[in-house]
């Protein structure tokens, strides 16, 4: 387990604003994802844990070992921290073959053990056909697998991955996810992974820390965070929601009901604790939770008439963007049946509405 409390400030300069990292978290075994936009402090967090950056204050513990303690003036060198690190560019030595890269990582081990561990990693990560080649002579997926193998060959107590799928195509991403599943199963090594790809969080993440401007703004499982974003900032970072200005017109806790007004229309919703009638809020609902259909006279319950403005083809279906900033995900068959219609009706599910 890793426990980290990190504070690091970079003062303002003529060409840059001040940035302050101030966070605290624990990460158990499994894959913990640091999710957030560029510049939110994700890589800086990894570098502080690995020892490449010295925090201004705080404490970093790996299992029962103190890696950094500002108050006690403890700051172990990176080579003493036993952290495996996979950098964005993989950082393989270009003049060495893949096998030699692995051998270098265990050069202080006895010869027979070194030989055994290198061969074991080459086999586990399916590098037999590329072990004698240099990094520029192999595919991106092979470089990536070699980088992960090199990080693991020294039996680290935590594996740090900094946007390892950046720039990889879909097949290579799939290879990476398979490799991480193998790490999770075979090595039981806790993993901290940096990404700004929400799909990747769901693919391999068990816990998720959402970072914004150097702070953790929400933590939990990826599913819980997607279903219940803590606030409007988190919902915007996730990028998976319709966010519509609304006003609460009625609240009834006894009946678990509410009425919210969006534009000129009122929608029924569940009771929203902590809010009052008249509050101006943001209605939060995902495109796949809405239903788009042909208009049939006046709007029915929880329906809003809209005009179709844009159609976006997706691998899994079609995204329809309507007037009022409303987006709906539909199947290709549903869209094809109404593709010539400009006027649509969007239905909002009562029990899935959420306000922020």
N, C-alpha and C positions, 0 to 999 in steps of 0.2 A: 504494500500500500504506500502511496505517496501522499504526503500532507504538505501543502505549500501556502505560505502567506508572503506575498511579494509586493513590495512597493518600490517603484523606480520612476524617477522623473527626469525628463530631458527638457531643459529650460528653453524658452523661446529664443530664436535667433533671427537675424534680419530676413532670411528667406523661409523660415518655418515657425509654426506655432508651438507652444509648449505642449508636451504630451506626458501624461502621468498614468502609469500602470499601478493599479491598487486592487488586488484581488486575493481571495482565500478560498481554497477548495481541498477536498480529499478525493483520491481516485483509487478504487479497489481494483482487483484483478478483472480482466476483461478489457474492452475497448471504450475509452472515454474520449469523446470528440470535443475539440475546441472549435466552435462554429462562430463565424462573424465576418464582417466585411474586411477588406484590406485596410490596414492601419489601426485595427482594433486591439492589437497587442498579443495576438496568438503566437507568432514566432518568438516574440520577446519573452513570453512565458516559458516556452521550451528552452530557449537559450539560457534563461535564468536557472532553470532546473539542471541543465547540463553543465553549467559552470562557465559558459562563454561570456555571460554578462553578470556583473556583480550588482545585486539589488542594493538600493540605498538602505533598506531595512527589511526585517521580516525573518522568516524561518522556513527552511525546506528540509523535510525528513523523508528518507526512503527506508521503509520498514522501521527498524529501530536505530538507524544511523543518521546523524545530523550532517547534511551536506552544506548547509549555510545557516548561520545564526548571526544576524547583525549585532545583537546586544552582546553576545559572547565572543564576537570577533572570530567566528569559525567560517572559513570559506575554502572548502576542499577544491583542489585543482580538478579540471575535467577528467583527467585520466584516473583519478582516484574515486570517481563517483559511480562507476559501474553502470553507466547509462548507455544504451545503444541508440544511435541517432542516425536517421535516414533523412538526408538533406533534400531540398527541392531538386537540385541538379544531380543527386546521388553521390557526388564527390568521390567517385572511383579514381584511382591513380591511372592516368591515361597511358603511361608507359609500361604498365603491368598487365598481364593477362588476368582474366577473372579468377583463375586459381591462385595466382600470385597475390591478388588483392585479398583473398581470404587467408592465405598463409601469413600475410603481413599482420593481420589482425590477431593472430595467435602465435606470433614469432617467439614469445617468451615461454611457451609451453614446451614440454619435452617432445622430441622429434616424432616418436611413435604416436603420441596423443595428438600432436598437430596434424599428422598425416590422416589419422582416423577422423578427426573432426572436420577437416576440409572435405574429405570424400563424402562424409555423411551429409554435409550441407549441399554439396554439389548434387547429390542424389535427391535430397528432400525438395530442393527447389528446381529440379529438372534442368540442370545446367550442363549435363554430360556432353552435349554436342557443341557447347560454346566455351567450355572451361579454358581452352588453350588460346582463345582469341582475346584481343584487347577491347576495351569498352567501345571504341568507335567502330569496331567490326561486328557488333552484335545489335540486336533490336532493342528498342526502348524497354520492352517488357523484360528482356534478359538482363539488361543493366539494372532495372528496378529490383528484380529478384535477387541479383547478386548483392545489391546494396543492403537489402533486408537480411540476407544470409550473413553478410559481413558484420552487420550490427548485432546479430544474434549469436555469432560463433563464440564470442567470449562469455556467454551465459550472463547477460546483463539482467539486472533486477527490474528494469523498466525499459520499454522501447518507445522512443520518441520519433514521430513521423511528421514531417513538415510538408503538407500538400503533396503527397507522393504521387497522386494521379494527375497532377497538372500537366496538360499538354498531351495526355495519352488518349488514344481513340478507344471506342467501346470494347473491342476484344481485349486490349491491353488492360483496361480497367477491370474487366471480368477476371483476368489473370491475377491482378493485384488482390481483388477481393477473395479469390481462392487462396492466395498465399497468406493473407491475414487470418482466414479461417483455420489454416494449417498452424499458424503461430498460436492461435487461441487454443487449439486442441492439443498440439504436441508439446508446446513449451510452457504454457500457463503463465506467460510473462505479461504483466500489466502493460497496456498500450495507451499512450496519449497521442491522438492524431489531430492535426490541424487541417481544417477544410473550410471552404465557403460554399460547398455544394450540399444542399439539403438532402438530395437523393442519396449521397454517400453516407450521411448520418444514419439514414434508415437502413442502408445496405449492410453496414458493419458496426454501427455504434450501439452500445448498450446504455451508456449515459451520455448526456450532452450538456455542455456548458456554453451558453450564448454570451459572447463578449461584444461590448459596444463601448468605444472610446476608453478602453483600458479597464472596464468594470464588467463583472459578471452580472447580467441583468435577468437571467433565469437559468435554472438547472433542473434536470430531470431526464426521463426517458424521451427519446425523439417523438414517440407517439403522444405522450402527455403534453409536450411543449407545442406540438402542432395542434392538438385538440384544444388546449387551453393556454394560449399565449398570455404572458403576464400583463402586458400593456401594449399600447399602440406601437411603440418603438420595436418591440419584439415581433409583432405581427408584420410590420414593414420589412424587417430584416429577413423574415422567413419568405416573404414574397409570394405567398400562396393564397391570399385572401382578397375578397371584395371588401373594401373599407369605405363605408358610406356614411355621410353626415346624417344624424338622426336626432330626434327629440323624444324623450319619454313622455307619453301623454297619459298613461294610467298604469298603476301598480296594484296588484292584489295578492299578498303573500298567502292568504287563506286558500285561494284557488290556484296558486302557482302560475299566475298569468300576468301579462303586461300588454300595453299597446305602445308601439313606437311609430313615429311619423317619419317617413323618408320621402322627401319632396312633397308632393301633394297627396300621398297615399299613406294609410295606416296599416300596420302589420301586427298580428298577434304574435306574442312571444312568451317565453317562460318568465317567471319572476326574477328580477335582477337585484340581488341583495346589495346593500350599500349605496343604492341610488334613490333619488327622489323624483317625483313627478315634476316635469319641466326641465330636468337635466338635459344638457346637450351632450350627446355621446357619439361614438363611432360604432356603427353596426358592422360586425365582423362575421363573414361567412365565406366558406370556400367555394370556388366555381363548381366543383363536382357535387356539391350539396344542393345546388339549385336545379330547378326543372324549367326548361324552355318549351313552350308549346304554341300552337296557333291560337290567335285571339278568337273568342267565341262570345261576341257581345261585350257587355261590361265586365270589368275585372271581377273575378271571384275572390274568395277568401285568400288573403296573403298573396295576391297577384298584383303585379305592376306592369302596365303596357309599356313597351320599349320599341325603339327602332334599331334594326341591325346595321351596324356601322363597319364591322370588319370580321373576316373569317380567317382563322389561323389553323392550318393543318398540323396535327400532332400525330406521333406514331400510334398513340392509344385512342385517338378519336379526333374531335374537332373542338376548338375553342371559339366561342362566339362572343364578340364584344359589342355591347349595346350602348345606346344613349344613357346618360346618367352615370357612366363609369361602371356599369354592371357587366361582369364576364361570367359565362356559363360554359361548362364542359359537357358535351353531348357525344353520343355515339355517332359514327359516320352514317349509319342507316337513318337515325332520327333527323340528321341534317339533310340528307339527300331527299327525304320525303317532303321537305319544306324549303328547299334551297332557293326557290324563286320568291319567297315571301320576304318583305321588308319589315312588316309589322309583326311583332311577336308578343307573347305574354310570358313573364318570368314569375315563377311561383317560389316563395320563400318558405322553407320548412319551419314550422312553429318551434319545435323542440330543439332545433340546431342553431337558432339565433343566439348571438353573443354580443354584448356591448363592452366597449373599452373606453 
